[in-house]
Amino acid sequence: MNQNFIYHMPTKIVFGKDSFKDIDSYINGRKTLLITSEGFVKRGLVKHLNTLTSCIVDVICEIKSHPQFEDLEKLYTTIHTMDFELILAMGGGSVLDASKFFSVYNESKEASFVTHLIKGKITKENYKLIPIIAIPTTAGTGSEITPWATIWDKNEKKKYSLHLPNLFSEVALYDPCLTLSIPKNITLQTGLDTLSHALESIWNKNANPITITYAIKSAKLVMKYLPLLANDLHNLEYRTEILKACMYAGLAFSNTQTALAHAMSYYITAHKNIDHGIACSFTLPMLIDAVIGKYAFIDTALMDIFGELSSNKLREMLQSLHISTHFGDYGISPKELEELKDSLTHTQRSKNSLVELWD
């Protein structure tokens, strides 16, 4: 673990029940573009938002799951003909990530500039950013307090990362009431994504005492409350604690990035269409087994979380949630497992890991 380190978090964090009602004070009179999903329009949440602020000048709600370059580029052209000063991103990880794509621009305001920047075809300079207020409505992505976004290229079957040092949201507003309607499958997927963020920031080459502390807090909350929430989806106390876990995990991996579990998940999601939260979490027990006994600070953290140096409690929790920990159960053949291993040599996140599953 790094004992000489820098920790950076410029985002203002607002957390609490009904904190959404104060949104106008954070918008502060600026002309605001709302980016959300169609589901929130249908539920009347956008209509409710307009009773809280008069600053919304337009709404974009055509954001799809796992944002693709092709779709984002089309919307980008439309968005940058609008007159606004602030982006209000309200939704799950896909909405938050798409909003970051839209926030980046240069003098010509061409979508290709952002795509080329993400794909490394141009240097990360001569860009500007539109400020973002992020309101997560799921408890998993952490995008609201990280400086990057995940964008997918469906033709390449590849995940790219938009990563700029100043791509942090201006405000991250966590209102657990907004997560009450999330269905069970999304609740579990995002909760397990949170757990992966937390644990991966522990066995990480970029870990430091601050990130470790947040990661432990997050993982302990997920282990305690996610099984309870799975059986009581409308329990506001459980929703609050899981959203808090998401926030703590974000405070951890915002400064470490993720590692091997996420690196493997990109292949699994792209080639097997496995939801991200499952793809990045079912390998966690084997990663725990691989790292035990190798680093004292990791053993200490795992003892704090699980009360033992073993993956047994996590395996039991995943089993109770009907989540398999076997590659074969996700349709991954021995040949594809070799392809997955090979893909790790080209993935930056795998280089962050202090764990190696295969020599």
VEXTORVEX-709536 format. One record per residue (C-alpha): z negated, x negated, y. Coordinates in Angstrom, 3 decimals, m for minus. Each point is the difference from the previous one (the first is absolute). Last residue first. Layout:
N
<node><z>Z</z><x>X</x><y>Y</y></node>
...
***
This chain:
359
<node><z>14.355</z><x>m0.658</x><y>m17.226</y></node>
<node><z>m0.404</z><x>3.760</x><y>0.036</y></node>
<node><z>m2.702</z><x>2.106</x><y>1.623</y></node>
<node><z>m0.634</z><x>m2.403</x><y>2.835</y></node>
<node><z>m2.794</z><x>0.854</x><y>2.430</y></node>
<node><z>m0.762</z><x>m1.727</x><y>3.311</y></node>
<node><z>2.682</z><x>2.239</x><y>1.486</y></node>
<node><z>1.683</z><x>m0.454</x><y>3.357</y></node>
<node><z>3.169</z><x>m1.393</x><y>m1.607</y></node>
<node><z>0.500</z><x>3.295</x><y>m1.822</y></node>
<node><z>0.268</z><x>1.758</x><y>3.380</y></node>
<node><z>2.961</z><x>m2.181</x><y>1.028</y></node>
<node><z>2.214</z><x>1.308</x><y>m2.788</y></node>
<node><z>2.878</z><x>m2.080</x><y>m1.375</y></node>
<node><z>m1.897</z><x>m1.644</x><y>m2.863</y></node>
<node><z>m1.499</z><x>3.390</x><y>m0.809</y></node>
<node><z>3.411</z><x>1.402</x><y>m0.929</y></node>
<node><z>0.078</z><x>m2.261</x><y>m3.060</y></node>
<node><z>m3.129</z><x>1.630</x><y>m1.392</y></node>
<node><z>1.538</z><x>3.431</x><y>0.526</y></node>
<node><z>3.176</z><x>m1.098</x><y>m1.776</y></node>
<node><z>m2.127</z><x>m1.197</x><y>m2.925</y></node>
<node><z>m1.760</z><x>3.378</x><y>m0.030</y></node>
<node><z>3.427</z><x>1.622</x><y>0.022</y></node>
<node><z>0.896</z><x>m1.781</x><y>m3.240</y></node>
<node><z>m3.335</z><x>1.008</x><y>m1.592</y></node>
<node><z>0.721</z><x>3.622</x><y>1.029</y></node>
<node><z>m1.632</z><x>1.688</x><y>2.994</y></node>
<node><z>0.003</z><x>3.749</x><y>m0.550</y></node>
<node><z>m3.233</z><x>0.548</x><y>1.889</y></node>
<node><z>m2.033</z><x>0.359</x><y>m3.200</y></node>
<node><z>1.384</z><x>m3.355</x><y>m1.107</y></node>
<node><z>m1.676</z><x>m1.794</x><y>2.906</y></node>
<node><z>m3.457</z><x>1.068</x><y>m1.213</y></node>
<node><z>m2.886</z><x>0.831</x><y>2.359</y></node>
<node><z>0.404</z><x>3.782</x><y>m0.307</y></node>
<node><z>m1.312</z><x>2.310</x><y>2.720</y></node>
<node><z>m1.494</z><x>3.250</x><y>m1.299</y></node>
<node><z>m2.610</z><x>0.161</x><y>2.787</y></node>
<node><z>m2.812</z><x>m0.502</x><y>m2.524</y></node>
<node><z>2.015</z><x>m2.882</x><y>m1.456</y></node>
<node><z>0.232</z><x>m1.596</x><y>3.433</y></node>
<node><z>m3.766</z><x>0.277</x><y>0.409</y></node>
<node><z>m0.675</z><x>m1.469</x><y>m3.443</y></node>
<node><z>2.378</z><x>m2.897</x><y>0.624</y></node>
<node><z>m1.748</z><x>m0.651</x><y>3.317</y></node>
<node><z>m3.383</z><x>m0.014</x><y>m1.692</y></node>
<node><z>1.231</z><x>m2.299</x><y>m2.767</y></node>
<node><z>1.631</z><x>m2.634</x><y>2.212</y></node>
<node><z>m2.932</z><x>m2.343</x><y>m0.554</y></node>
<node><z>m2.335</z><x>m2.242</x><y>1.920</y></node>
<node><z>m2.683</z><x>2.633</x><y>0.495</y></node>
<node><z>m1.510</z><x>2.219</x><y>2.718</y></node>
<node><z>3.495</z><x>1.272</x><y>0.850</y></node>
<node><z>0.300</z><x>m0.611</x><y>3.746</y></node>
<node><z>m2.738</z><x>m2.575</x><y>0.642</y></node>
<node><z>0.772</z><x>m1.804</x><y>m3.254</y></node>
<node><z>3.680</z><x>m0.089</x><y>0.973</y></node>
<node><z>m0.868</z><x>m1.561</x><y>3.372</y></node>
<node><z>m2.194</z><x>m2.677</x><y>m1.554</y></node>
<node><z>2.641</z><x>m0.801</x><y>m2.619</y></node>
<node><z>2.573</z><x>m0.331</x><y>2.773</y></node>
<node><z>m2.222</z><x>m2.365</x><y>1.984</y></node>
<node><z>m0.648</z><x>m2.127</x><y>m3.087</y></node>
<node><z>3.677</z><x>m0.467</x><y>m0.812</y></node>
<node><z>1.384</z><x>m0.409</x><y>m3.523</y></node>
<node><z>m2.514</z><x>1.918</x><y>m2.093</y></node>
<node><z>1.775</z><x>3.337</x><y>0.193</y></node>
<node><z>3.549</z><x>m0.349</x><y>1.368</y></node>
<node><z>2.116</z><x>1.071</x><y>m2.964</y></node>
<node><z>m2.236</z><x>2.865</x><y>m1.102</y></node>
<node><z>0.076</z><x>1.402</x><y>3.546</y></node>
<node><z>3.794</z><x>m0.273</x><y>m0.012</y></node>
<node><z>0.124</z><x>1.857</x><y>m3.317</y></node>
<node><z>m2.104</z><x>2.789</x><y>1.512</y></node>
<node><z>2.176</z><x>0.170</x><y>3.167</y></node>
<node><z>3.318</z><x>0.537</x><y>m1.816</y></node>
<node><z>m0.173</z><x>3.814</x><y>0.226</y></node>
<node><z>m0.513</z><x>m0.264</x><y>3.763</y></node>
<node><z>3.255</z><x>m1.002</x><y>1.723</y></node>
<node><z>2.328</z><x>2.250</x><y>m1.992</y></node>
<node><z>m2.417</z><x>2.935</x><y>0.168</y></node>
<node><z>m0.257</z><x>m0.025</x><y>3.794</y></node>
<node><z>3.723</z><x>m0.715</x><y>0.341</y></node>
<node><z>1.253</z><x>2.936</x><y>m2.030</y></node>
<node><z>1.983</z><x>m1.159</x><y>m3.025</y></node>
<node><z>3.763</z><x>0.215</x><y>0.557</y></node>
<node><z>0.652</z><x>m2.371</x><y>m2.888</y></node>
<node><z>2.255</z><x>m2.594</x><y>1.633</y></node>
<node><z>m1.089</z><x>0.081</x><y>3.646</y></node>
<node><z>m3.603</z><x>1.060</x><y>m0.652</y></node>
<node><z>m0.580</z><x>m2.507</x><y>m2.804</y></node>
<node><z>1.745</z><x>m2.841</x><y>1.841</y></node>
<node><z>m2.081</z><x>0.604</x><y>3.132</y></node>
<node><z>m3.163</z><x>0.493</x><y>m2.041</y></node>
<node><z>0.000</z><x>m3.539</x><y>m1.336</y></node>
<node><z>m0.399</z><x>m1.495</x><y>3.489</y></node>
<node><z>m2.618</z><x>2.642</x><y>0.774</y></node>
<node><z>m2.106</z><x>m1.083</x><y>m2.958</y></node>
<node><z>0.616</z><x>m3.670</x><y>0.830</y></node>
<node><z>m1.194</z><x>m0.141</x><y>3.602</y></node>
<node><z>m0.627</z><x>2.119</x><y>3.090</y></node>
<node><z>m0.137</z><x>m1.281</x><y>3.566</y></node>
<node><z>m3.071</z><x>m2.035</x><y>1.077</y></node>
<node><z>m0.720</z><x>1.132</x><y>3.576</y></node>
<node><z>1.095</z><x>3.627</x><y>m0.185</y></node>
<node><z>m1.275</z><x>m0.200</x><y>m3.585</y></node>
<node><z>m3.656</z><x>0.282</x><y>0.995</y></node>
<node><z>m0.075</z><x>2.379</x><y>2.966</y></node>
<node><z>2.454</z><x>2.165</x><y>m1.909</y></node>
<node><z>m2.351</z><x>0.071</x><y>m2.983</y></node>
<node><z>m2.827</z><x>1.094</x><y>2.294</y></node>
<node><z>2.156</z><x>2.794</x><y>1.452</y></node>
<node><z>1.080</z><x>1.250</x><y>m3.429</y></node>
<node><z>m3.621</z><x>m0.033</x><y>m1.154</y></node>
<node><z>m0.936</z><x>2.085</x><y>3.050</y></node>
<node><z>2.702</z><x>2.471</x><y>m1.002</y></node>
<node><z>m1.561</z><x>0.080</x><y>m3.478</y></node>
<node><z>m3.456</z><x>0.608</x><y>1.504</y></node>
<node><z>1.216</z><x>2.792</x><y>2.266</y></node>
<node><z>1.922</z><x>1.762</x><y>m2.760</y></node>
<node><z>m3.102</z><x>m0.096</x><y>m2.193</y></node>
<node><z>m2.128</z><x>1.534</x><y>2.751</y></node>
<node><z>2.721</z><x>2.550</x><y>0.802</y></node>
<node><z>0.069</z><x>1.388</x><y>m3.538</y></node>
<node><z>3.265</z><x>1.912</x><y>m0.257</y></node>
<node><z>1.425</z><x>m2.069</x><y>m2.860</y></node>
<node><z>m2.999</z><x>0.417</x><y>m2.314</y></node>
<node><z>0.900</z><x>m1.427</x><y>m3.421</y></node>
<node><z>2.138</z><x>m2.896</x><y>1.226</y></node>
<node><z>m2.482</z><x>m0.461</x><y>2.847</y></node>
<node><z>m2.773</z><x>m0.933</x><y>m2.419</y></node>
<node><z>2.228</z><x>m2.498</x><y>m1.827</y></node>
<node><z>1.023</z><x>m1.484</x><y>3.400</y></node>
<node><z>m3.572</z><x>m0.137</x><y>1.340</y></node>
<node><z>m1.891</z><x>m2.747</x><y>m1.783</y></node>
<node><z>2.737</z><x>m2.482</x><y>m0.928</y></node>
<node><z>1.776</z><x>0.625</x><y>3.295</y></node>
<node><z>m3.166</z><x>m0.590</x><y>2.042</y></node>
<node><z>m0.826</z><x>m3.208</x><y>m1.847</y></node>
<node><z>3.546</z><x>m1.284</x><y>0.512</y></node>
<node><z>m0.090</z><x>0.579</x><y>3.753</y></node>
<node><z>m3.362</z><x>m1.633</x><y>0.687</y></node>
<node><z>0.990</z><x>m2.983</x><y>m2.165</y></node>
<node><z>3.282</z><x>m0.396</x><y>1.885</y></node>
<node><z>m1.703</z><x>0.172</x><y>3.403</y></node>
<node><z>m2.388</z><x>m2.818</x><y>m0.895</y></node>
<node><z>2.768</z><x>m2.102</x><y>m1.558</y></node>
<node><z>2.142</z><x>0.382</x><y>3.122</y></node>
<node><z>m2.804</z><x>m1.275</x><y>2.230</y></node>
<node><z>m0.989</z><x>m2.916</x><y>m2.252</y></node>
<node><z>3.601</z><x>m1.241</x><y>m0.323</y></node>
<node><z>2.884</z><x>0.742</x><y>m2.349</y></node>
<node><z>3.440</z><x>m1.506</x><y>0.700</y></node>
<node><z>0.499</z><x>m1.460</x><y>m3.486</y></node>
<node><z>m0.767</z><x>3.419</x><y>m1.447</y></node>
<node><z>m2.141</z><x>1.099</x><y>m2.898</y></node>
<node><z>m1.997</z><x>2.162</x><y>2.462</y></node>
<node><z>2.823</z><x>1.566</x><y>2.040</y></node>
<node><z>1.492</z><x>1.185</x><y>m3.252</y></node>
<node><z>m3.156</z><x>1.936</x><y>m0.830</y></node>
<node><z>0.011</z><x>1.958</x><y>3.258</y></node>
<node><z>3.705</z><x>0.726</x><y>0.233</y></node>
<node><z>0.033</z><x>1.024</x><y>m3.670</y></node>
<node><z>m2.892</z><x>2.380</x><y>0.544</y></node>
<node><z>1.789</z><x>1.556</x><y>2.977</y></node>
<node><z>3.132</z><x>0.459</x><y>m2.101</y></node>
<node><z>m2.223</z><x>1.694</x><y>m2.579</y></node>
<node><z>m1.151</z><x>2.488</x><y>2.629</y></node>
<node><z>3.602</z><x>0.557</x><y>1.069</y></node>
<node><z>1.144</z><x>0.839</x><y>m3.505</y></node>
<node><z>m3.055</z><x>2.118</x><y>m0.784</y></node>
<node><z>0.211</z><x>2.139</x><y>3.136</y></node>
<node><z>3.777</z><x>0.257</x><y>m0.372</y></node>
<node><z>m0.386</z><x>1.418</x><y>m3.522</y></node>
<node><z>m2.878</z><x>2.278</x><y>0.992</y></node>
<node><z>1.676</z><x>1.697</x><y>2.941</y></node>
<node><z>m0.757</z><x>m0.952</x><y>3.632</y></node>
<node><z>m1.334</z><x>3.061</x><y>1.831</y></node>
<node><z>m3.337</z><x>m1.531</x><y>0.990</y></node>
<node><z>1.512</z><x>m3.177</x><y>1.486</y></node>
<node><z>0.144</z><x>1.217</x><y>3.618</y></node>
<node><z>m3.723</z><x>0.831</x><y>m0.088</y></node>
<node><z>m0.679</z><x>m3.696</x><y>m0.696</y></node>
<node><z>0.987</z><x>m0.875</x><y>3.600</y></node>
<node><z>0.903</z><x>m3.670</x><y>0.304</y></node>
<node><z>1.678</z><x>m1.006</x><y>3.270</y></node>
<node><z>1.599</z><x>m3.431</x><y>0.100</y></node>
<node><z>0.747</z><x>m0.984</x><y>3.603</y></node>
<node><z>2.362</z><x>m2.586</x><y>1.502</y></node>
<node><z>1.656</z><x>m0.457</x><y>m3.352</y></node>
<node><z>0.560</z><x>m3.588</x><y>m1.094</y></node>
<node><z>3.528</z><x>m1.399</x><y>0.096</y></node>
<node><z>m1.097</z><x>m3.020</x><y>2.059</y></node>
<node><z>0.384</z><x>m2.647</x><y>m2.715</y></node>
<node><z>3.262</z><x>1.499</x><y>m1.275</y></node>
<node><z>0.572</z><x>0.858</x><y>m3.637</y></node>
<node><z>2.630</z><x>2.474</x><y>m1.137</y></node>
<node><z>m0.164</z><x>m0.449</x><y>m3.751</y></node>
<node><z>2.873</z><x>0.504</x><y>m2.403</y></node>
<node><z>0.013</z><x>1.723</x><y>m3.385</y></node>
<node><z>2.979</z><x>m0.386</x><y>m2.299</y></node>
<node><z>2.180</z><x>2.194</x><y>m2.148</y></node>
<node><z>2.953</z><x>m1.724</x><y>1.724</y></node>
<node><z>1.778</z><x>3.311</x><y>0.586</y></node>
<node><z>m3.244</z><x>1.873</x><y>0.672</y></node>
<node><z>m1.120</z><x>m2.433</x><y>2.697</y></node>
<node><z>m3.647</z><x>0.821</x><y>0.674</y></node>
<node><z>m2.185</z><x>m0.448</x><y>3.089</y></node>
<node><z>m3.709</z><x>m0.849</x><y>m0.120</y></node>
<node><z>m1.750</z><x>m0.437</x><y>3.347</y></node>
<node><z>m1.999</z><x>m2.816</x><y>1.564</y></node>
<node><z>m2.707</z><x>m0.767</x><y>2.556</y></node>
<node><z>m2.835</z><x>1.850</x><y>m1.789</y></node>
<node><z>m2.431</z><x>2.585</x><y>1.376</y></node>
<node><z>1.899</z><x>3.294</x><y>m0.359</y></node>
<node><z>1.897</z><x>m1.366</x><y>m2.997</y></node>
<node><z>m3.173</z><x>0.246</x><y>m2.092</y></node>
<node><z>1.997</z><x>1.913</x><y>m2.618</y></node>
<node><z>m2.760</z><x>1.721</x><y>m1.901</y></node>
<node><z>m1.921</z><x>2.903</x><y>1.414</y></node>
<node><z>2.672</z><x>2.512</x><y>0.952</y></node>
<node><z>0.375</z><x>1.726</x><y>3.364</y></node>
<node><z>0.115</z><x>m3.244</x><y>1.951</y></node>
<node><z>0.073</z><x>0.425</x><y>3.803</y></node>
<node><z>1.724</z><x>m2.934</x><y>1.669</y></node>
<node><z>0.349</z><x>m0.382</x><y>3.773</y></node>
<node><z>2.968</z><x>m2.282</x><y>0.546</y></node>
<node><z>1.160</z><x>m2.109</x><y>2.940</y></node>
<node><z>3.774</z><x>m0.570</x><y>0.413</y></node>
<node><z>0.760</z><x>m3.588</x><y>m0.902</y></node>
<node><z>2.396</z><x>m2.577</x><y>1.443</y></node>
<node><z>2.228</z><x>m2.552</x><y>m1.698</y></node>
<node><z>1.505</z><x>m3.273</x><y>1.174</y></node>
<node><z>m1.547</z><x>m1.891</x><y>m2.916</y></node>
<node><z>m0.522</z><x>0.225</x><y>m3.738</y></node>
<node><z>3.046</z><x>m2.029</x><y>m0.966</y></node>
<node><z>3.151</z><x>1.615</x><y>m1.337</y></node>
<node><z>1.290</z><x>0.621</x><y>m3.524</y></node>
<node><z>m3.545</z><x>0.165</x><y>m1.334</y></node>
<node><z>0.384</z><x>3.373</x><y>m1.690</y></node>
<node><z>m2.495</z><x>1.624</x><y>2.362</y></node>
<node><z>1.666</z><x>m1.407</x><y>3.126</y></node>
<node><z>3.436</z><x>0.996</x><y>m1.271</y></node>
<node><z>m1.228</z><x>3.560</x><y>m0.553</y></node>
<node><z>m1.643</z><x>0.132</x><y>3.436</y></node>
<node><z>3.144</z><x>m1.228</x><y>1.781</y></node>
<node><z>2.166</z><x>2.312</x><y>m2.118</y></node>
<node><z>m1.830</z><x>2.960</x><y>1.519</y></node>
<node><z>1.495</z><x>m0.797</x><y>3.405</y></node>
<node><z>m2.105</z><x>0.322</x><y>3.148</y></node>
<node><z>2.329</z><x>m2.240</x><y>2.054</y></node>
<node><z>m2.841</z><x>m1.733</x><y>1.869</y></node>
<node><z>m2.144</z><x>m0.396</x><y>m3.092</y></node>
<node><z>m2.027</z><x>2.420</x><y>m2.094</y></node>
<node><z>m2.940</z><x>0.379</x><y>m2.366</y></node>
<node><z>m1.949</z><x>3.274</x><y>0.092</y></node>
<node><z>2.428</z><x>1.772</x><y>m2.330</y></node>
<node><z>m0.780</z><x>m2.311</x><y>m2.914</y></node>
<node><z>m3.716</z><x>0.388</x><y>0.730</y></node>
<node><z>0.374</z><x>3.766</x><y>m0.103</y></node>
<node><z>1.672</z><x>m0.245</x><y>m3.403</y></node>
<node><z>m3.055</z><x>m1.830</x><y>m1.343</y></node>
<node><z>m2.405</z><x>2.624</x><y>1.334</y></node>
<node><z>2.080</z><x>2.891</x><y>m1.317</y></node>
<node><z>0.365</z><x>m1.626</x><y>m3.426</y></node>
<node><z>m3.702</z><x>m0.805</x><y>m0.155</y></node>
<node><z>m1.126</z><x>3.572</x><y>0.447</y></node>
<node><z>0.119</z><x>2.139</x><y>3.111</y></node>
<node><z>m0.375</z><x>m0.051</x><y>3.759</y></node>
<node><z>1.785</z><x>m2.674</x><y>2.019</y></node>
<node><z>m0.322</z><x>0.591</x><y>3.762</y></node>
<node><z>2.589</z><x>m2.252</x><y>1.637</y></node>
<node><z>m0.414</z><x>m0.779</x><y>3.691</y></node>
<node><z>2.144</z><x>m0.347</x><y>3.112</y></node>
<node><z>2.686</z><x>2.642</x><y>m0.534</y></node>
<node><z>3.515</z><x>0.895</x><y>1.191</y></node>
<node><z>2.275</z><x>0.616</x><y>m2.964</y></node>
<node><z>3.283</z><x>m1.819</x><y>m0.708</y></node>
<node><z>m1.979</z><x>m2.468</x><y>m2.100</y></node>
<node><z>m1.040</z><x>2.676</x><y>m2.452</y></node>
<node><z>3.535</z><x>1.042</x><y>m0.893</y></node>
<node><z>1.142</z><x>m3.526</x><y>m0.848</y></node>
<node><z>m3.209</z><x>m0.689</x><y>m1.903</y></node>
<node><z>0.438</z><x>3.135</x><y>m2.126</y></node>
<node><z>3.201</z><x>m1.341</x><y>m1.524</y></node>
<node><z>m1.511</z><x>m3.483</x><y>m0.463</y></node>
<node><z>m3.057</z><x>1.451</x><y>m1.708</y></node>
<node><z>2.058</z><x>1.830</x><y>m2.625</y></node>
<node><z>2.078</z><x>m3.030</x><y>m1.004</y></node>
<node><z>m2.921</z><x>m2.434</x><y>0.160</y></node>
<node><z>m1.996</z><x>2.098</x><y>m2.462</y></node>
<node><z>m3.545</z><x>1.314</x><y>0.532</y></node>
<node><z>m1.971</z><x>0.492</x><y>m3.245</y></node>
<node><z>m0.646</z><x>3.742</x><y>0.436</y></node>
<node><z>2.313</z><x>1.681</x><y>2.487</y></node>
<node><z>m0.469</z><x>0.413</x><y>3.749</y></node>
<node><z>1.914</z><x>2.923</x><y>1.479</y></node>
<node><z>m2.787</z><x>1.144</x><y>2.341</y></node>
<node><z>0.974</z><x>m1.388</x><y>3.412</y></node>
<node><z>m1.628</z><x>1.912</x><y>2.869</y></node>
<node><z>0.652</z><x>m0.090</x><y>3.747</y></node>
<node><z>m1.731</z><x>m0.102</x><y>3.387</y></node>
<node><z>m3.625</z><x>0.166</x><y>m1.185</y></node>
<node><z>m2.161</z><x>m0.547</x><y>3.110</y></node>
<node><z>m1.519</z><x>3.465</x><y>0.404</y></node>
<node><z>m2.968</z><x>m0.837</x><y>m2.223</y></node>
<node><z>m2.496</z><x>1.879</x><y>m2.172</y></node>
<node><z>1.821</z><x>3.335</x><y>m0.274</y></node>
<node><z>3.192</z><x>m1.905</x><y>m0.838</y></node>
<node><z>m1.805</z><x>m1.604</x><y>m2.926</y></node>
<node><z>m0.678</z><x>3.445</x><y>m1.458</y></node>
<node><z>3.729</z><x>0.750</x><y>m0.026</y></node>
<node><z>0.577</z><x>m3.336</x><y>m1.698</y></node>
<node><z>m2.656</z><x>0.868</x><y>m2.579</y></node>
<node><z>1.646</z><x>3.323</x><y>m0.771</y></node>
<node><z>0.165</z><x>m0.596</x><y>m3.737</y></node>
<node><z>3.796</z><x>0.093</x><y>0.075</y></node>
<node><z>0.137</z><x>m2.767</x><y>2.625</y></node>
<node><z>m2.471</z><x>m2.057</x><y>m2.005</y></node>
<node><z>2.131</z><x>0.303</x><y>m3.114</y></node>
<node><z>3.130</z><x>m1.041</x><y>1.855</y></node>
<node><z>m1.473</z><x>m3.444</x><y>0.498</y></node>
<node><z>m1.157</z><x>m1.759</x><y>3.173</y></node>
<node><z>1.273</z><x>m1.939</x><y>2.997</y></node>
<node><z>m1.181</z><x>1.365</x><y>3.343</y></node>
<node><z>1.705</z><x>m1.518</x><y>3.047</y></node>
<node><z>m2.384</z><x>m0.222</x><y>2.949</y></node>
<node><z>0.437</z><x>m0.099</x><y>3.768</y></node>
<node><z>m3.207</z><x>m1.714</x><y>1.106</y></node>
<node><z>m2.857</z><x>1.908</x><y>1.630</y></node>
<node><z>m2.861</z><x>m1.819</x><y>m1.687</y></node>
<node><z>1.191</z><x>0.254</x><y>m3.596</y></node>
<node><z>m3.498</z><x>m1.137</x><y>m0.967</y></node>
<node><z>m1.719</z><x>2.740</x><y>2.034</y></node>
<node><z>2.438</z><x>2.591</x><y>m1.332</y></node>
<node><z>m0.971</z><x>m0.762</x><y>m3.606</y></node>
<node><z>m3.567</z><x>1.248</x><y>0.463</y></node>
<node><z>0.419</z><x>2.911</x><y>m2.437</y></node>
<node><z>0.988</z><x>m2.452</x><y>m2.754</y></node>
<node><z>m3.594</z><x>m1.284</x><y>m0.100</y></node>
<node><z>m0.836</z><x>3.197</x><y>m1.914</y></node>
<node><z>m2.046</z><x>m1.915</x><y>m2.592</y></node>
<node><z>m0.226</z><x>m3.676</x><y>0.835</y></node>
<node><z>1.624</z><x>m3.356</x><y>0.519</y></node>
<node><z>1.671</z><x>m1.519</x><y>3.074</y></node>
<node><z>1.153</z><x>m3.598</x><y>m0.416</y></node>
<node><z>1.552</z><x>m1.897</x><y>2.916</y></node>
<node><z>2.515</z><x>m2.446</x><y>m1.485</y></node>
<node><z>m0.163</z><x>m3.674</x><y>1.048</y></node>
<node><z>m1.311</z><x>m1.295</x><y>m3.358</y></node>
<node><z>0.144</z><x>m3.777</x><y>m0.501</y></node>
<node><z>m2.136</z><x>m2.232</x><y>m2.210</y></node>
<node><z>0.457</z><x>m3.761</x><y>0.273</y></node>
<node><z>m1.286</z><x>m2.347</x><y>m2.675</y></node>
<node><z>m1.876</z><x>m3.121</x><y>m0.970</y></node>
<node><z>m2.077</z><x>0.977</x><y>m3.043</y></node>
<node><z>3.103</z><x>1.034</x><y>m1.938</y></node>
<node><z>m0.876</z><x>1.247</x><y>m3.470</y></node>
***
